[in-house]
Amino acid sequence: MHNPQLNKHGELQHLLTLDGLPREILNAILDTAAPFTEVAEREVKKVPLLRGKSIFNLFFENSTRTRTTFEIAAKRLSADVVNLNISTSSAAKGESLLDTVDNLCAMQADMFVVRHAASGAPFLIARHLQEQDRDDIHVINAGDGRHAHPTQGLLDMYTIRHFKGDFTGLTVAIVGDVLHSRVARSQISALTTLGVPEVRVIGPKTLLPTDVERMGVRVFHDMREGLRDVDVVMMLRLQNERMSGALLPSPQEFYKVWGLTADKLALARPDAIVMHPGPMNRGVEIDSAVADGAQAVILPQVTFGIAVRMAVMSMLAS
Amino acid sequence: MNIKIANGRVIDPANELDQVQDLYVAGGKIAALGAAPQGFSAERVIDAQGLVVCPGLIDVAARLREPGFEYRATLESEMDAAMAGGVTSLAIPPDTDPPLDEPGLVEMLCHRAKKLNRAHVYPVGALTLGLKGERLSEMAELVDSGCVAFSQANVPIVDNAVLMRAMQYAATFGFRVWLQPLAPFLSRGGFAHDGEVATRLGLPGIPTAAETVALYTYLQLAKVTGARLHITRLSSAEGLGLIEQARAEGMDVTCDVSINHLHLSDMDIGYFDSNCHLVPPLRSQRDREALRAGLRDGRIDALCSDHTPVDDDGKQTPFSESEPGATGLELLLPLTLKWADEVRIPLVRALAKVTSDAARLVGITKAGHLAPGARADLCLFDPEATIQVSRRGLRSQGKNTPFLGLELPGRVRYTLVEGQVMFGDEAA
C-alpha cells in the first residue's frame, strides 16, 4: 500500500504518522533539528527559511501547548502563522472538514498543522489534497484521536538521543494509559524503527490496547517488574475522564500501583531519564519529587520540541 | 411474451442442474427446459451462447433507503442497480426513516416497488416500534402487509426482557426473527474490529465478544421461546462456532454473511479508508477465512450484498465520523463468482448461496429456481467477461464500496423479471 506521507521519490510530503516511516527519514529529521536548537540561543531567534510561507494551525480540538510550540517554530522560521480554532468557528456552523480545507487552500496556504479528535483526520486531508493535485501543500499531524502525534514522538526521540547518544542498547518503558494515547503509539513506532531492542509498556489491562504486543513491545502489568533496569521511563498523561468509572477505580489507586515514585524509579538504571509529554498530573501518574528531580528531562523535551517542529516544517517546505 | 433463451448454460442450483440447453418462457413463467413446449412459438429469441442462465439473484439484505433517506438513494436508482446486478428479489431491512414498523408504510413501499415493476421487494418488518426496543410492532398486521420476517436491523435491543417477549410473540405465529449479533454496550463507541489494526490506527474497537455475547443471548432466547431465528451478517470465527454448537444441540438456526466480510478483513482499512467502515466491523483475516469456509461447506446459509448506499458527504469524513455501509447490489454476483473461483467450488453450488438457499431464508417459493411454473426471474451473465468497479459504472446512487478500482469476474447481460427483459447489456 502506498504510504500517503511520502511522495513518489520517497521524500516526506506530509508528516502524518511515524508508523512505517523509514529510519533514514527519522534520523534526517533529528539531524536537521540539532542546529535549530541554537537558533533559540541567538539574540534574534529567527532564520529566514520559510519567509513568505503561510502556515495554518488548524485545531479542531483545543490545545494551547502544542499549538503554541508550532506557532513559535513557524515564527522562528519567519513564516506567517494563522491560528484557527475550528471548534469555535466553521465546524460549529456545520461546515465539513474538507470544505474548511478547500477554503484555506483558496487563501494560498502552504502548510496545515492539524489537530483533530478523530483518528485519521489528517490522512483524509492529505488524500484530498492529493486528489486535487495540490502537492505544494503539506500537512503536519499535530495529534489525531488516539492514533498519532508524530512531532511529539520525534521530540521524544531527540531527547533520548541527546541524553543517551544511541538507541541500539536501550531498554525503554512507556507507562500508563497506552490505550487512549496517540503519544504512546508514535513513541512505539519511532523506538522500534530506530532500533531500540526492548520497548516495554506498563499499565493495567484496561488501559493497554488489544494485541499491543504486535506493535513490537513487551507487556508488563507490574510496574516494579517493568521498570527494572530500564534506561528511559516515558510517562503518559492520564486524562481526567479516564480516572474513574469502568477503566480505573480511582486516581489514588492508579497512583499507588502505576504512579512513578522515587522508590519505583530506583529499580531503573541509576542514570535512567524520566520523560513526560505534559501536561502532568502530579500525584496521579508522577510524584512531584520525581517530576522535579535530577533524572527528569521534561523541560528539555519542551525546548527540543520547538527545534524538532522547525526541522519538520523546513524539510517539508524545501 | 414468449421468449426462447437459446444455447445457454442453464444452472439451477435448487435442482442441481448445470447443462447447456434452451429455456422457454411464457406468460411470465418458466415454460420448459430443453425441448419447447407444445405449440410454443417464440416472439423473441435471446442467444445465450457462452452465457450462464440462472435464477435471478435473491439478496437477503439490500437497503433502498426509502423512505427517509432519499438523498442517499431512491427506489428508482437502486432498482436500476439491482437489475444491472441480476438481482430480482430483495429483502429490505427495516431501518428506514421512519422504520418499517407500520402496516401502511410497508404497503406503500410495496406499492411503490411494484409500480416500478423491477425487482420484487420483501420487506423485513421492525421487531419493535421505531426499532426502539421497547414496544412490539404489530407483527400480524405487518405480515398481512407483506413483511416476511422481523428484525432490529443494526439497532440491538438493550432490554433482554423485551427481546424475549418479541421472540415469543413472533413464535406465536411462526414468524421469522432476523437478528444482528451485536451486543449494545460492547459495540458502543467502537468503529473497527478490536485487534491489531484498530490498535495501530488508534480506532476505538468493537471486540469479537460483542458478537458472541449477543449470540449466546439470542440462541438461548430462541431455545426457550421457540422463535425461528436467523442470524444476519456473521463476522467472526467464534460466532460461527457458536452457531455450529447450537445446531449440534438440535437447534434450527440459519445465518448469512455479506460480500464484504467474505472478501475483506480489517487490514483493508489501510490508511483509514472509510469505505471499510461497516456494521459489523471487518474482522481479522482468520475470521474471514472461517467465514469463507463456512459458506463453502454450508454452515453459512446465504451470501448477501448488505447494500447500504451512503452519499459522499457521509464518507468523506474521518473514519470514526463516517456513515457505516457500502454499496453492493451490483457486486453480489461478481463477488460470488470471485469467491467460488478462489475456494474452487462448482458454479452451481456457489450460485445456490444467492438463489435457492437465499429463497429459503426469505420464504420465497415461486422464484429462486427454474422448475417449470416458476416465476421467470432470470439472470443471464457472461462468466468470462469482467467488470471494472468504478464510480461512473455503478448505477446505485451510493458510489461507496471498498472494491472501487477492482476488476471482478462476471458481467450481467440480461435480467428478466416475470418474463420481461428489464436489463439488457447488448452493446457490451
Boltz contact constraints between the chains, C-beta under 6 A:
constraints:
  - contact:
      token1: [A, 1]
      token2: [B, 270]
      max_distance: 6.0
  - contact:
      token1: [A, 4]
      token2: [B, 271]
      max_distance: 6.0
  - contact:
      token1: [A, 98]
      token2: [B, 316]
      max_distance: 6.0
  - contact:
      token1: [A, 118]
      token2: [B, 318]
      max_distance: 6.0
  - contact:
      token1: [A, 118]
      token2: [B, 320]
      max_distance: 6.0
  - contact:
      token1: [A, 118]
      token2: [B, 321]
      max_distance: 6.0
  - contact:
      token1: [A, 119]
      token2: [B, 201]
      max_distance: 6.0
  - contact:
      token1: [A, 119]
      token2: [B, 202]
      max_distance: 6.0
  - contact:
      token1: [A, 119]
      token2: [B, 203]
      max_distance: 6.0
  - contact:
      token1: [A, 120]
      token2: [B, 272]
      max_distance: 6.0
  - contact:
      token1: [A, 120]
      token2: [B, 318]
      max_distance: 6.0
  - contact:
      token1: [A, 120]
      token2: [B, 319]
      max_distance: 6.0
  - contact:
      token1: [A, 121]
      token2: [B, 318]
      max_distance: 6.0
  - contact:
      token1: [A, 123]
      token2: [B, 271]
      max_distance: 6.0
  - contact:
      token1: [A, 123]
      token2: [B, 272]
      max_distance: 6.0
  - contact:
      token1: [A, 124]
      token2: [B, 318]
      max_distance: 6.0
  - contact:
      token1: [A, 145]
      token2: [B, 202]
      max_distance: 6.0
  - contact:
      token1: [A, 146]
      token2: [B, 202]
      max_distance: 6.0
  - contact:
      token1: [A, 147]
      token2: [B, 201]
      max_distance: 6.0
  - contact:
      token1: [A, 147]
      token2: [B, 202]
      max_distance: 6.0
  - contact:
      token1: [A, 182]
      token2: [B, 202]
      max_distance: 6.0
  - contact:
      token1: [A, 185]
      token2: [B, 202]
      max_distance: 6.0
  - contact:
      token1: [A, 209]
      token2: [B, 199]
      max_distance: 6.0
  - contact:
      token1: [A, 210]
      token2: [B, 194]
      max_distance: 6.0
  - contact:
      token1: [A, 210]
      token2: [B, 195]
      max_distance: 6.0
  - contact:
      token1: [A, 210]
      token2: [B, 199]
      max_distance: 6.0
  - contact:
      token1: [A, 211]
      token2: [B, 195]
      max_distance: 6.0
  - contact:
      token1: [A, 211]
      token2: [B, 196]
      max_distance: 6.0
  - contact:
      token1: [A, 211]
      token2: [B, 199]
      max_distance: 6.0
  - contact:
      token1: [A, 212]
      token2: [B, 199]
      max_distance: 6.0
  - contact:
      token1: [A, 214]
      token2: [B, 196]
      max_distance: 6.0
